[in-house]
Amino acid sequence: MRKFFGTDGIRGLTNQVPMTVEVAMRVGMAAGAHFLRGTHKHRVVIGKDTRLSGYMLENALVAGFTSVGMDVVQVGPMPTPAVAMLTPSMRADLGVMISASHNPFHDNGIKLFGPDGYKLSDADEAAIELLLASEPPLAAPAHIGRAKRIEDARGRYIHAVKNSLPPAVRLDGLKIVIDCANGAAYNSAPTVFWELGADVIAVGVTPNGTNINDKCGSTAPGLLQETVVASGADIGIALDGDADRLIVVDEAGAIVDGDQIMALIGASWARQGRLKGGGIVATVMSNLGLERFLEGEGLRLDRTKVGDRYVLERMREGGFNVGGEQSGHMILSDHATTGDGTLAALQVLAELVTSGKPASALLHQFDPVPQLLKNVRFAGGKPLEDAQVAAAIAEGEAMLADKGRLVIRASGTEPVIRVMAEGDDAGQVERVVDMICDAVRVAAE
């Protein structure tokens, strides 16, 4: 059983286990000891978002890594994909991002990347968990690591992201609103779009340590919608706190989710002969409309369980280069080893420029089928193993038959059962979800 690592690193409420100074230092010691391989001088890259607690956790991690003999390179507030990119670029053994992504400021987290820039495997995380319960050997006094802060990391990332587009592609004449969620990309993302020629209106770019994701960013796009419409912008881009997630708003203020973005990029790359794997990878939560759209384009949709790490695993196994989640994680593996909201936004903007279409037309690739998700909280036990719940699920599947889908799963982070159904008949979808939720509630009593 994992005690610290969840589906995306370690995460929790600051100053409560596991997000304490003591645990962070132990993570540095354990992860450092695990990656002390070979005789070369070992190095770790540490980035963070703009949370107040980032200072505290960064210092604790630095102490842990240096105590076991690792040198530390601190890059300051940077997007998660920037840390993933810089880790192999700097020949580091490990990359660390201090962030709780789209969560409020009072949460924080620790994400780890291996020397190849990919998130750690289950085996590596399990090994680090074991070391957390022990006392890793400390370095001899002469071999304690050093810490160094580099000031040009942001520029290196900006250059790499811009290189994902051909030199001839410019954004001249395009008015863009970018909402950086007062998070890690508050400086880099507006700079990328401005350097490519766009007229940029930036919001969510005044972090103060406590306003990250607060009524802004990809999980609260109201501010972006209002600003796009009020300014007459062509499009709006919303990132989350660590900038690995992307949501788009068209010129009319309508929200465009990750499914439509994946459809646009996947179909466009297929026409250009750039798409690999014969389709794209998404999770079980992606809309059935996306699957039908791809089938109409002669492409397939490979589904995984929820979590961008599982999307990436399937992409690597099957040779795909486009994948993501409905929530906005976009993984374009030709250019990045993890989700990158800024990079994916550039692909959308390039299509907007070359197509000549308004965003509302370009980003409506398919009609989503009605989809409904409800959560049922329970106090204990295993409701999904109850016979009546199983019977309700079987009845729901029979009702939807070949006209819809049913996804039932337990949350990996809280005592909640998530019930999602979709199909051509919205009323039927609602009846199926309510029937199963009622059965779960009874079983949980």
Number of C-alpha atoms within 10 A of each C-alpha: 6 9 11 19 19 12 14 17 20 21 24 19 17 20 17 11 14 21 21 19 20 15 20 25 22 24 24 26 29 25 27 27 23 16 18 17 11 7 6 7 14 21 27 28 28 27 27 30 31 28 27 18 24 24 15 15 25 24 13 21 27 25 22 26 30 24 25 23 25 30 23 24 21 20 20 22 27 26 33 31 25 31 28 29 25 24 26 19 13 13 14 23 22 30 29 26 29 31 30 25 28 24 20 16 25 17 19 28 25 26 23 26 27 20 23 19 24 22 24 20 14 11 9 15 20 17 14 24 19 13 18 20 10 11 12 17 12 16 16 10 9 7 15 16 21 16 16 11 13 10 10 9 18 19 13 13 20 20 12 16 23 18 12 16 16 9 9 6 16 18 21 14 11 18 21 25 29 28 31 33 32 30 37 31 30 28 19 20 25 23 17 21 26 15 16 16 16 20 19 19 17 21 20 25 19 16 19 12 17 16 21 31 26 18 16 24 30 29 21 17 25 15 15 29 24 14 20 25 19 12 13 14 21 23 27 32 30 31 36 30 34 33 31 26 29 29 29 30 29 23 23 19 23 17 20 21 20 23 28 25 27 29 25 20 22 26 22 16 17 17 11 9 9 13 21 17 17 17 26 29 28 33 20 20 22 24 24 22 22 22 22 18 19 20 13 10 14 12 19 18 20 20 19 20 13 19 16 23 21 18 27 27 17 19 24 13 9 16 16 23 24 26 30 29 28 22 16 29 29 32 30 25 18 13 17 21 19 27 27 28 28 30 27 25 23 21 18 22 22 15 19 20 17 11 11 9 12 15 24 18 11 17 25 15 19 16 13 20 18 19 23 17 16 15 17 16 16 18 10 10 12 14 22 18 11 15 12 16 21 16 13 19 24 13 15 22 18 12 16 19 12 9 13 21 20 22 15 17 14 17 13 11 10 9 16 18 22 17 22 23 26 27 24 16 14 14 10 18 24 19 14 24 26 17 15 25 23 14 20 26 15 14 18 17 10
